[in-house]
């Protein structure tokens, strides 16, 4: 059995556990909203799904995200009402 390592199609955003829990509860709507923002910017990247671990949320994309895609994702995550933005780090690729 083989396991797959980190992929360049992942956008990693570090945040505290409380923020992760709140963000993941609404992950389906976040996927739709991020995709809408990316489509409005006319990028070729779309979000497939969002997963979490103890210190990060990982946004899995259809293609490798560019810097402008990361800015769009960061802007969306920072504007989510239910989370504390002070505990959010800058999105980055693995």
C-alpha positions in Angstrom: 0.0 0.0 0.0 1.3 3.4 -0.9 0.4 6.7 0.6 0.4 10.0 -1.3 2.5 12.9 0.1 1.9 16.6 -0.2 0.8 17.9 -3.5 1.2 21.3 -5.1 -2.6 21.2 -5.5 -3.0 21.9 -1.8 -3.4 25.3 -0.2 -2.5 25.2 3.5 -3.9 27.7 5.9 -2.7 27.5 9.6 -5.2 28.5 12.3 -6.2 27.5 15.8 -8.3 24.5 16.6 -11.5 26.5 17.4 -11.3 28.3 14.0 -10.7 25.0 12.2 -13.8 23.4 13.8 -16.0 26.4 12.9 -14.7 26.6 9.4 -15.1 22.8 8.7 -18.7 22.8 9.8 -19.6 25.0 6.9 -17.0 23.6 4.4 -19.5 22.8 1.7 -20.7 26.4 1.5 -17.1 27.6 1.7 -16.1 25.4 -1.3 -19.0 26.9 -3.3 -18.2 30.5 -2.3 -14.5 30.2 -2.9 -15.2 28.7 -6.3 -17.5 31.6 -7.1 -14.8 34.1 -6.2 -12.2 32.2 -8.3 -14.6 32.0 -11.3 -15.3 35.8 -11.0 -11.6 36.4 -11.2 -11.5 34.2 -14.3 -8.9 31.7 -13.0 -8.7 28.1 -14.0 -8.4 26.8 -10.4 -11.4 25.4 -8.6 -11.6 24.0 -5.1 -12.5 20.3 -4.9 -12.8 20.0 -1.1 -11.5 21.1 2.2 -10.0 18.9 4.9 -8.5 19.6 8.3 -5.9 18.4 10.7 -4.9 19.7 14.2 -3.2 22.9 13.1 -4.3 23.6 9.5 -7.1 23.5 7.0 -6.1 22.2 3.6 -7.9 23.3 0.5 -7.5 20.8 -2.3 -7.7 22.5 -5.7 -8.1 21.2 -9.3 -4.8 22.8 -10.4 -1.7 24.3 -8.8 -2.8 27.7 -7.4 -1.0 30.8 -8.4 -0.2 33.8 -6.2 -3.4 35.6 -7.3 -5.5 32.5 -6.4 -3.9 32.4 -3.0 -4.8 36.1 -2.5 -8.4 35.3 -3.4 -8.6 32.4 -1.0 -6.9 34.4 1.8 -9.4 37.3 1.3 -12.3 34.9 1.5 -11.1 33.1 4.6 -10.4 36.4 6.4 -14.0 37.5 5.6 -15.7 34.5 7.1 -17.8 35.8 10.0 -17.6 32.8 12.4 -13.8 32.7 12.8 -11.2 34.9 14.6 -8.9 36.3 11.9 -6.1 37.1 14.3 -5.2 33.4 14.4 -5.1 32.8 10.7 -1.7 32.6 8.9 -1.0 33.4 5.2 -2.1 30.6 2.8 0.8 28.7 1.2 1.5 25.8 -0.9 3.3 22.7 0.5 
